[in-house]
Amino acid sequence: ASDALSNVRRSQPGNNFCMQLTESQREEISKSSAFRSFEFQSCQMQMVDVDGMDDNSKAVFFCNIFNVMTIHAVMYCLPNGTSFYEKYNFMRNTKYNISGMVLSLLDIEHNILRAQTSSPYSIFGPVSIKTSSFSEKDPRGQMALKKAFPLVSFVLFSASMSSPPLTTLWDPSTVKQEMRRSTAQYLQEYIQIDKKNKTILVPEQFRWYWKDFGGAKMKV
């Protein structure tokens, strides 16, 4: 299974979703004992006790689960669309039962890791995408971090051309340092400086989540 995943084809840069498995790769993975074991273990998420975790532990747990869910969903339902809205629908419809409660990729990123403080802005302009924040009576709200972790933008794998590489976080006591390292590596690769025209080209995450990084062009 790991060998098949390592040979995943990347589409051309114009395609928002870049992780594409051939039918033979899907068949090879789905028939492997490793994948069957993984699917069985993913069901155990229903019994995880999130209530006893502090914010750092939740950040490690939910970042890793987000990445696992994305890989799992790609095995079955990688969208054909290339727009921001196709990506939004993919995230809205990919769900796990965690601790007895159903959570989508959108719930994990925006309502838990971002503590319901930020929602993405469309690449077509300042049109806010609604992420259905947890209500006061929703028990899932107890899972949310007390304070947002803006650098999750650089550790969450989205199977897209602008996605950070697949990352695993390990230690709650150093999670912020791990996120900073991943951020530095990502920006080193994707930021472009044009000295002649005195311009800086930054990844789209800074447009989608500009409030996390200053809220104004010069601050970003």
C-alpha positions as semicolon CSV with decimal commas, in nm:
position;residue;x (nm);y (nm);z (nm)
1;A;0,000;0,000;0,000
2;S;0,279;0,243;0,088
3;D;0,458;0,163;-0,239
4;A;0,143;0,240;-0,437
5;L;0,090;0,569;-0,254
6;S;0,450;0,670;-0,317
7;N;0,382;0,642;-0,692
8;V;0,073;0,865;-0,691
9;R;0,054;1,075;-1,008
10;R;0,045;1,454;-0,980
11;S;-0,170;1,639;-1,231
12;Q;-0,068;1,951;-1,418
13;P;-0,055;2,273;-1,209
14;G;-0,389;2,394;-1,345
15;N;-0,573;2,118;-1,159
16;N;-0,657;2,206;-0,799
17;F;-0,662;1,839;-0,695
18;C;-0,329;1,675;-0,767
19;M;-0,341;1,340;-0,587
20;Q;-0,472;1,099;-0,847
21;L;-0,470;0,721;-0,817
22;T;-0,505;0,494;-1,117
23;E;-0,759;0,213;-1,096
24;S;-0,479;-0,043;-1,067
25;Q;-0,328;0,153;-0,777
26;R;-0,666;0,173;-0,603
27;E;-0,718;-0,200;-0,650
28;E;-0,369;-0,280;-0,521
29;I;-0,419;-0,068;-0,210
30;S;-0,776;-0,178;-0,135
31;K;-0,685;-0,547;-0,152
32;S;-0,381;-0,514;0,073
33;S;-0,392;-0,639;0,432
34;A;-0,239;-0,307;0,542
35;F;-0,532;-0,107;0,401
36;R;-0,792;-0,344;0,546
37;S;-0,622;-0,307;0,883
38;F;-0,616;0,071;0,843
39;E;-0,989;0,084;0,768
40;F;-1,063;-0,128;1,074
41;Q;-0,846;0,095;1,291
42;S;-1,011;0,411;1,154
43;C;-1,338;0,285;1,304
44;Q;-1,174;0,297;1,646
45;M;-1,188;0,680;1,625
46;Q;-1,542;0,643;1,763
47;M;-1,396;0,548;2,100
48;V;-1,123;0,813;2,132
49;D;-1,155;1,032;2,443
50;V;-1,094;1,388;2,324
51;D;-1,225;1,553;2,642
52;G;-0,909;1,479;2,837
53;M;-0,676;1,643;2,583
54;D;-0,523;1,989;2,622
55;D;-0,498;2,225;2,322
56;N;-0,154;2,105;2,213
57;S;-0,263;1,741;2,223
58;K;-0,581;1,825;2,029
59;A;-0,375;2,010;1,769
60;V;-0,150;1,708;1,714
61;F;-0,442;1,464;1,710
62;F;-0,673;1,659;1,481
63;C;-0,401;1,765;1,234
64;N;-0,298;1,401;1,193
65;I;-0,660;1,283;1,167
66;F;-0,733;1,552;0,904
67;N;-0,447;1,421;0,690
68;V;-0,556;1,059;0,735
69;M;-0,915;1,146;0,641
70;T;-0,798;1,323;0,326
71;I;-0,593;1,023;0,212
72;H;-0,881;0,789;0,297
73;A;-1,132;0,998;0,101
74;V;-0,903;1,024;-0,201
75;M;-0,916;0,644;-0,224
76;Y;-1,289;0,660;-0,291
77;C;-1,413;1,000;-0,401
78;L;-1,149;1,234;-0,539
79;P;-1,351;1,515;-0,705
80;N;-1,312;1,588;-1,074
81;G;-1,363;1,964;-1,033
82;T;-1,081;2,211;-1,006
83;S;-1,249;2,508;-0,837
84;F;-1,231;2,633;-0,480
85;Y;-1,594;2,531;-0,441
86;E;-1,524;2,172;-0,547
87;K;-1,256;2,158;-0,280
88;Y;-1,503;2,304;-0,029
89;N;-1,760;2,034;-0,112
90;F;-1,495;1,763;-0,083
91;M;-1,407;1,888;0,267
92;R;-1,771;1,924;0,370
93;N;-1,862;1,569;0,265
94;T;-1,558;1,383;0,402
95;K;-1,647;1,276;0,758
96;Y;-1,537;1,051;1,044
97;N;-1,712;0,949;1,363
98;I;-1,473;1,072;1,634
99;S;-1,552;1,019;1,998
100;G;-1,910;0,934;1,903
101;M;-1,964;1,255;1,703
102;V;-1,954;1,307;1,326
103;L;-1,693;1,559;1,208
104;S;-1,612;1,668;0,853
105;L;-1,279;1,799;0,728
106;L;-1,433;2,148;0,740
107;D;-1,539;2,097;1,102
108;I;-1,191;1,986;1,202
109;E;-1,006;2,269;1,028
110;H;-1,237;2,563;1,097
111;N;-1,440;2,475;1,403
112;I;-1,172;2,288;1,598
113;L;-0,819;2,383;1,487
114;R;-0,907;2,742;1,394
115;A;-1,140;2,769;1,696
116;Q;-1,418;2,914;1,475
117;T;-1,222;3,238;1,434
118;S;-1,163;3,234;1,058
119;S;-1,328;3,112;0,740
120;P;-1,163;3,092;0,397
121;Y;-1,210;3,362;0,136
122;S;-1,291;3,256;-0,215
123;I;-1,018;3,291;-0,475
124;F;-1,277;3,472;-0,687
125;G;-1,294;3,765;-0,445
126;P;-1,390;3,854;-0,089
127;V;-1,683;3,610;-0,070
128;S;-1,685;3,435;0,265
129;I;-1,747;3,060;0,260
130;K;-1,986;2,954;0,536
131;T;-1,846;2,673;0,748
132;S;-2,145;2,613;0,980
133;S;-1,996;2,696;1,318
134;F;-2,095;2,477;1,609
135;S;-2,392;2,613;1,803
136;E;-2,372;2,670;2,178
137;K;-2,572;2,351;2,236
138;D;-2,362;2,138;1,999
139;P;-2,148;1,899;2,209
140;R;-1,882;1,903;1,938
141;G;-1,797;2,256;2,049
142;Q;-1,616;2,104;2,348
143;M;-1,356;1,968;2,107
144;A;-1,257;2,313;1,975
145;L;-0,925;2,463;2,072
146;K;-0,944;2,757;2,311
147;K;-0,719;2,956;2,077
148;A;-0,670;2,912;1,703
149;F;-0,350;2,769;1,553
150;P;-0,310;2,975;1,230
151;L;-0,007;2,773;1,116
152;V;-0,227;2,469;1,055
153;S;-0,242;2,609;0,700
154;F;0,103;2,458;0,650
155;V;0,056;2,113;0,803
156;L;-0,288;2,013;0,669
157;F;-0,266;1,797;0,357
158;S;-0,540;1,881;0,104
159;A;-0,430;1,672;-0,198
160;S;-0,407;1,990;-0,406
161;M;-0,128;2,164;-0,597
162;S;-0,102;2,428;-0,323
163;S;-0,105;2,172;-0,042
164;P;0,180;2,133;0,205
165;P;0,345;1,789;0,187
166;L;0,191;1,507;0,388
167;T;0,305;1,570;0,745
168;T;0,280;1,384;1,076
169;L;0,299;1,576;1,403
170;W;0,446;1,384;1,695
171;D;0,490;1,568;2,023
172;P;0,228;1,795;2,188
173;S;0,501;1,968;2,389
174;T;0,675;2,085;2,068
175;V;0,380;2,107;1,829
176;K;0,416;2,483;1,772
177;Q;0,785;2,442;1,685
178;E;0,697;2,157;1,447
179;M;0,438;2,378;1,278
180;R;0,689;2,663;1,243
181;R;0,941;2,428;1,079
182;S;0,680;2,304;0,833
183;T;0,576;2,663;0,761
184;A;0,935;2,772;0,696
185;Q;0,993;2,480;0,458
186;Y;0,671;2,553;0,271
187;L;0,739;2,924;0,232
188;Q;1,098;2,860;0,128
189;E;0,963;2,653;-0,159
190;Y;0,666;2,863;-0,270
191;I;0,738;3,232;-0,204
192;Q;0,880;3,409;-0,509
193;I;1,062;3,743;-0,498
194;D;1,088;3,956;-0,811
195;K;1,355;4,215;-0,730
196;K;1,328;4,383;-1,069
197;N;0,958;4,461;-1,029
198;K;0,975;4,483;-0,649
199;T;0,699;4,227;-0,598
200;I;0,653;3,924;-0,374
201;L;0,433;3,633;-0,481
202;V;0,291;3,440;-0,185
203;P;0,082;3,119;-0,174
204;E;-0,296;3,138;-0,198
205;Q;-0,332;3,042;0,170
206;F;-0,244;3,403;0,251
207;R;-0,539;3,519;0,044
208;W;-0,783;3,265;0,184
209;Y;-0,679;3,327;0,547
210;W;-0,544;3,681;0,527
211;K;-0,693;3,766;0,869
212;D;-0,463;3,510;1,028
213;F;-0,157;3,689;0,890
214;G;-0,228;4,053;0,961
215;G;-0,556;4,127;0,782
216;A;-0,400;4,381;0,544
217;K;-0,174;4,347;0,241
218;M;0,129;4,520;0,392
219;K;0,101;4,328;0,718
220;V;0,079;3,998;0,530
